[in-house]
Amino acid sequence: MSTKDLKNTSDTNWEALESMSDEDIDYSDIPPLTDEFFENATLRIPVAQVHNLIQIDPDVMAWFRAQDREYKKLINKVLRRYIDNSGNNSC
């Protein structure tokens, strides 16, 4: 993003938008979400967000961070080594 982009202001008329009620908004071009839609839907999590799905105790995270600036790679190496040495490589 360039500094020019950061200086742009929105052309949105926020006062007009805030004053609108649900009845004022035309939803006719939006198809309804049916049960069939949700039955066939697939949750897709971008790879960058997968890293945020694990909960690590604060003291464990602090230890890894203290070991190396590349602590996330270190955590992955430790987990990979655990898998490799566990004898149950079902991944």
Buried (B, 14 or more C-beta within 10 A) or exposed (E): EEEEEEEEEEEEEEEEEEEEEEEEEEEEEEEEEEEEEEEEEEEEEEEEEEEEEEEEEEEEEEEBEEEEEEBEEBBEEEEEEEEEEEEEEEE
